[in-house]
Amino acid sequence: MSMIMVWIFLILLSCAVPIAHAMLGGVATALWLEGKPLAVIAQRLYSPTQSFPMLAIPFFILAGNLMMSGRFGVYLVNIARLLVGNLKGGMGQVSIIGSVMFGGVSGSAVADATAIGNALIPVQKEQGYPSGFAAAINSASSTVSVLIPPSIPLILFGLVSNVSIVDLFVAGVLPGLMLGFGMFAMVWWVAGRQNLPRSPLEGGFRAFRGQIFVALPALLMPVFVIGTLRFGVATPTEVSVMAVAYALLVSGGLYRDLTWRGIWDALVDTAMMTGAVMFIIMASSTLQWVMTAERVPQHLAEWVSLTFSQPWMVILAMNLVMLVVGAFLDLPAAVLLLGPLFVTIANSIGLDLVQLGLMMVVNLAIGLYTPPVGTTLFISMGIAKSGLGETVKALLPFYGVALGVLLLISFLPVFTIY
């Protein structure tokens, strides 16, 4: 039955059917052909919605939307320009530093690519950046957001693998910073070769020192999230609610730029993003039920142990599979699909599940700026009005950086400490 389900799923995907509908179509067809009741689907769809930790997803999304509804984005860009704008290719460096800071607020690469791309890509093009390079910087750097807490993909991996979300958040900080620093160095190198301009903040520190203290409370949100979780003050779900209250306090009380319209727009955006993620979660639970019933993860783990003689070979094979899958499936769907399978394999070779979670997120994040599906790639290309060929060519050094970080966290556990 599982093979029928997989083939139907792949056929529907190849016909451009949305991922959740393809999952449900595969499961429904397999159950029907096996003569089993379709009522199972309704039961499995409902089951994951009863998870208390799942509430962290909409609240973290809402906190990010509330924070970004006002002037915080302007403060963020100005702080980044103050820090790195004086370097060669300063506005490109601002995009990367901005993504690192933005990731601690939104936890979403798509939100990062949209917000920062709209703010910086037009300026970069005015300063002489090639359209493809501007799009490449934005599409690659925005994926740092999926490692810096609060990360929505890490929450999803924690839910499907029963790994502590706190441990995943803490362990994601160092790889996120490594990825950001690697891209930072890459932009500096390319900017030097192409003689791209500097972009210092006008007036320097004196002109902006007052705004730094105003922006600081928003930039401290990831510290608040990590600290609260690490010291056991609250659960991830409780912290997500506290993050919303924190965002309301900062945006409404300190910045005084949070309007009723802004709150409504943030709620609508949160509902749409949550609905899309939840539908994928619900559909994937039906697929996981079929695979579990037929012991697919266990059979796969047995096959892997017979085929590959060394753990490093298994890790390399998992990375290759995740890179391929990430190029065709969106990140949340791929985490939910591959997570349960790879957890069993990781346990069979003694691979730490937190390390596996970070490997998976970095792998699948590369897919966000890889054709043919790359979400942040096509968002950035739309903003920059660049062609696919020139953008992918400009992305080649960024692929190298991301693969280098991936190898480090895959084979050196010291980089995933928690």
C-alpha positions in Angstrom: 0.0 0.0 0.0 2.8 2.4 0.8 4.3 2.0 -2.7 1.0 2.8 -4.3 0.7 5.9 -2.1 4.2 7.1 -3.0 3.6 6.7 -6.7 0.3 8.5 -6.7 1.9 11.3 -4.5 4.8 11.7 -7.0 2.4 11.7 -10.0 0.2 14.4 -8.5 3.3 16.5 -7.6 4.5 16.2 -11.2 1.1 17.6 -12.3 1.7 20.7 -10.1 -0.9 19.6 -7.5 -0.3 21.4 -4.1 1.8 19.3 -1.7 -1.0 18.8 0.9 -3.5 17.8 -1.7 -1.0 15.4 -3.3 -0.4 13.7 0.1 -4.1 13.3 0.7 -4.6 12.0 -2.9 -1.9 9.4 -2.5 -3.3 8.2 0.9 -6.9 8.1 -0.3 -6.1 6.2 -3.5 -4.0 3.7 -1.6 -6.7 3.1 1.0 -9.4 2.8 -1.6 -7.4 0.2 -3.7 -6.7 -1.8 -0.5 -10.4 -1.7 0.4 -9.8 0.1 3.7 -12.2 2.8 5.1 -11.5 6.4 4.0 -12.8 7.6 7.4 -9.2 7.0 8.6 -8.2 10.1 6.7 -10.6 12.3 8.7 -9.4 10.8 12.0 -5.8 11.4 11.1 -6.4 14.9 9.8 -7.9 15.9 13.1 -5.3 14.3 15.4 -2.3 16.7 14.9 -4.4 19.7 15.6 -4.7 18.7 19.2 -1.0 19.2 19.9 -0.4 21.9 22.5 3.2 22.6 21.3 1.7 23.3 17.9 0.3 26.5 19.2 3.8 28.0 19.3 3.8 28.2 15.5 0.9 30.8 15.0 2.0 32.8 18.0 5.6 33.1 16.9 4.4 34.1 13.4 2.1 36.7 14.9 4.9 38.1 17.1 7.1 38.6 14.0 4.3 40.2 12.0 3.5 42.6 14.8 7.1 43.6 15.2 7.6 44.2 11.5 4.3 46.2 11.0 5.9 49.5 12.0 9.3 51.3 12.0 11.3 48.4 13.2 12.3 47.4 9.6 13.8 50.9 9.1 15.7 50.7 12.4 17.0 47.3 11.5 18.4 48.5 8.1 19.9 51.6 9.6 21.7 49.6 12.4 23.1 47.2 9.7 24.3 50.1 7.6 26.0 51.6 10.7 27.8 48.3 11.4 28.8 47.1 7.9 27.8 49.8 5.4 31.3 51.2 5.1 32.6 47.9 3.6 32.8 47.1 -0.1 29.4 46.1 -1.2 28.0 47.6 2.0 24.3 47.3 1.0 24.8 43.6 0.2 26.4 43.1 3.7 23.4 45.0 5.1 21.1 42.4 3.6 22.9 39.6 5.4 23.2 41.3 8.8 19.6 42.3 8.4 18.6 38.7 7.8 20.5 37.6 10.9 18.6 40.2 13.0 15.3 39.7 11.3 15.5 35.9 11.8 15.4 36.5 15.5 12.0 38.2 15.1 10.2 36.3 12.3 11.7 32.8 12.1 10.5 32.7 8.5 12.8 32.8 5.4 9.8 33.8 3.2 8.9 36.7 5.4 12.6 37.7 5.5 13.0 37.5 1.7 9.9 39.6 1.1 10.5 42.3 3.8 14.2 42.8 3.3 14.2 42.3 -0.4 11.6 45.0 -1.0 13.6 47.4 1.2 17.1 46.7 -0.1 17.1 45.3 -3.7 15.8 48.5 -5.3 18.6 50.5 -3.5 21.2 47.9 -4.5 20.2 48.2 -8.2 20.4 52.0 -8.0 24.0 51.6 -6.7 25.0 49.4 -9.6 24.5 45.9 -8.3 23.7 43.5 -11.1 20.1 42.3 -10.8 21.1 38.7 -10.6 23.6 39.3 -7.8 21.1 41.4 -5.8 18.5 38.7 -6.1 21.1 36.0 -5.1 22.1 37.9 -2.0 18.5 38.3 -0.8 17.4 34.7 -1.6 20.4 33.0 0.0 20.8 35.3 3.1 17.1 35.1 4.0 17.5 31.4 4.8 19.6 32.3 7.8 16.2 33.0 9.4 15.3 29.3 9.6 18.2 28.6 12.0 18.0 31.7 14.3 15.4 31.2 17.0 12.4 31.3 16.9 12.6 29.0 13.9 9.4 27.6 12.5 11.1 24.7 10.7 13.0 23.7 13.9 9.6 23.7 15.8 8.2 21.4 13.1 11.1 19.0 13.4 10.8 19.0 17.2 7.1 18.1 16.9 7.7 15.1 14.4 10.8 13.8 16.2 9.9 14.4 19.9 13.2 16.3 20.2 13.3 19.2 22.7 12.5 22.5 20.8 14.6 24.3 23.4 17.7 22.2 22.5 17.0 22.8 18.8 16.7 26.5 19.3 19.9 26.7 21.3 21.8 24.5 18.9 20.6 26.5 15.9 22.3 29.7 16.9 25.9 28.8 16.1 25.2 27.2 12.6 23.0 30.3 11.8 25.8 32.6 12.7 28.3 30.5 10.7 26.1 30.6 7.7 25.6 34.4 8.0 29.4 35.0 8.4 30.2 32.8 5.5 27.8 34.7 3.2 29.1 37.9 4.6 32.6 37.0 3.6 31.5 35.9 0.2 29.7 39.2 -0.6 32.8 41.1 0.5 34.9 39.0 -1.8 32.6 39.4 -4.8 32.0 43.1 -4.1 35.8 43.7 -4.2 36.1 42.0 -7.6 33.1 43.9 -9.0 34.1 47.2 -7.3 30.6 47.6 -5.7 30.2 50.8 -3.7 30.2 51.3 0.1 27.0 52.4 1.7 27.7 54.0 5.1 24.9 55.5 7.1 24.7 59.2 6.7 25.8 61.0 9.8 27.3 57.8 11.3 26.9 56.9 14.9 26.1 60.4 16.0 23.1 60.6 13.7 21.8 57.2 14.8 22.8 56.6 18.4 19.4 57.5 19.7 17.7 55.0 17.3 20.0 52.2 18.4 18.5 52.3 21.9 15.0 52.5 20.4 15.6 49.5 18.2 17.4 47.4 20.9 14.3 46.0 22.6 13.1 44.5 19.3 16.6 43.1 18.5 16.7 41.4 22.0 13.6 39.3 21.2 15.8 36.2 20.3 17.7 36.7 23.5 14.4 36.8 25.4 13.2 33.6 23.7 16.4 31.6 24.2 16.9 32.8 27.8 13.3 32.1 28.8 13.5 28.6 27.3 17.0 27.7 28.4 16.4 28.6 32.1 13.1 26.7 32.2 10.9 29.8 32.8 8.3 28.6 30.4 7.5 26.1 27.6 7.9 27.0 23.9 4.2 27.5 23.6 4.1 29.8 26.6 7.1 31.7 25.4 5.4 32.2 22.0 2.5 33.9 23.8 4.9 36.0 25.8 6.6 36.9 22.5 3.3 38.3 21.2 2.8 40.3 24.4 6.4 41.5 24.1 5.9 42.6 20.5 2.7 44.4 21.4 4.5 46.2 24.2 7.5 47.2 22.1 5.5 48.2 18.9 2.6 49.8 20.7 4.2 51.2 23.9 7.7 52.1 22.8 7.6 52.7 19.1 3.9 53.9 19.2 3.5 52.9 15.5 1.1 50.0 16.0 -2.3 50.9 14.6 -5.5 48.9 14.6 -5.1 48.4 10.9 -1.6 47.1 11.5 -2.9 44.6 14.1 -5.6 43.4 11.7 -3.1 43.0 8.9 -0.8 41.0 11.2 -3.6 38.8 12.3 -4.7 38.1 8.7 -1.2 37.3 7.5 -0.7 35.1 10.5 -3.9 33.2 9.8 -3.0 32.7 6.2 0.5 31.4 7.0 -0.7 29.2 9.8 -3.5 27.8 7.7 -1.0 26.8 5.0 1.4 25.2 7.4 -1.3 23.4 9.4 -2.9 21.9 6.3 0.4 20.4 5.3 0.9 19.1 8.9 -2.6 17.6 8.8 -2.1 16.0 5.4 1.4 14.7 6.3 0.0 12.9 9.4 -2.1 10.7 7.2 0.9 9.8 5.1 3.0 9.1 8.3 0.2 6.9 9.6 0.3 4.7 6.5 4.1 4.5 6.6 4.1 3.7 10.4 1.4 1.0 9.9 3.5 -0.7 7.3 6.8 -0.2 9.3 8.4 1.7 6.4 10.9 3.6 8.7 12.1 0.3 10.2 12.4 -1.4 6.8 14.3 1.6 5.5 16.7 1.6 8.5 17.4 -2.1 8.0 18.1 -1.6 4.3 20.5 1.3 5.1 22.4 -0.7 7.7 22.8 -3.5 5.1 23.8 -1.2 2.3 26.2 1.2 4.0 29.0 -0.1 6.2 30.0 3.1 7.9 27.9 5.8 9.7 29.6 8.6 7.7 28.3 7.0 4.5 24.7 7.0 5.9 25.0 10.6 6.9 26.3 11.5 3.4 23.4 9.6 1.8 20.9 11.3 4.0 22.3 14.7 3.0 22.1 13.9 -0.7 18.5 12.8 -0.4 17.6 15.9 1.6 19.2 18.2 -1.0 17.3 16.6 -3.8 14.0 16.6 -1.9 14.5 20.2 -0.8 14.8 21.3 -4.5 11.3 20.0 -5.2 9.3 20.4 -1.9 8.8 23.4 0.3 10.7 23.4 3.5 7.8 22.6 6.0 6.4 19.8 3.9 9.9 18.3 3.4 10.6 18.4 7.2 7.3 16.7 7.9 7.8 14.1 5.2 11.4 13.2 5.9 11.6 13.7 9.6 9.9 10.5 10.8 11.9 8.4 8.3 15.3 9.9 9.1 14.8 9.8 12.9 14.7 6.0 12.7 17.8 5.9 10.6 19.7 8.3 12.8 18.8 6.2 15.9 20.2 3.1 14.1 23.6 4.7 13.6 23.8 6.7 16.9 23.4 10.1 15.3 22.2 12.8 17.7 18.7 13.9 16.8 19.4 17.6 17.4 22.3 17.3 15.0 20.0 15.6 12.5 17.4 18.4 12.9 20.0 21.1 12.0 21.3 19.0 9.1 17.8 18.7 7.8 16.9 22.4 8.1 20.2 23.6 6.5 19.8 21.0 3.6 16.2 22.0 2.9 17.0 25.7 3.3 19.3 25.4 0.3 16.3 24.2 -1.6 14.6 27.5 -0.9 16.9 29.2 -3.4 17.4 26.3 -5.8 15.3 25.7 -8.9 12.7 24.5 -9.8 10.6 25.3 -6.7 12.9 27.7 -4.7 10.5 30.0 -2.9 13.0 32.7 -1.8 14.7 32.5 -5.2 11.6 33.4 -7.1 10.5 36.1 -4.6 13.9 37.8 -4.9 13.9 37.4 -8.7 10.4 39.1 -8.9 11.6 42.0 -6.8 14.9 42.4 -8.7 13.3 41.6 -12.1 16.3 39.3 -12.9 16.5 36.2 -15.0 16.8 32.7 -13.7 20.1 32.0 -15.4 21.9 35.1 -14.2 20.6 34.7 -10.6 21.6 31.0 -10.3 25.0 31.9 -11.7 25.4 34.6 -9.0 24.2 32.0 -6.4 27.0 29.5 -7.0 29.4 31.0 -4.3 26.5 31.0 -1.9 25.8 27.3 -2.6 29.5 26.7 -1.8 29.2 28.5 1.6 26.0 26.6 2.5 27.4 23.2 1.6 30.6 24.0 3.6 28.5 24.8 6.7 26.4 21.7 6.1 29.5 19.4 6.0 30.7 20.9 9.3 27.5 20.4 11.2 27.0 16.9 9.6 30.4 15.5 10.6 31.6 17.6 13.5 29.0 17.5 16.3 30.9 20.3 18.1 29.1 22.8 15.9 25.7 21.6 17.1 26.2 21.9 20.8 23.2 22.6 23.0 
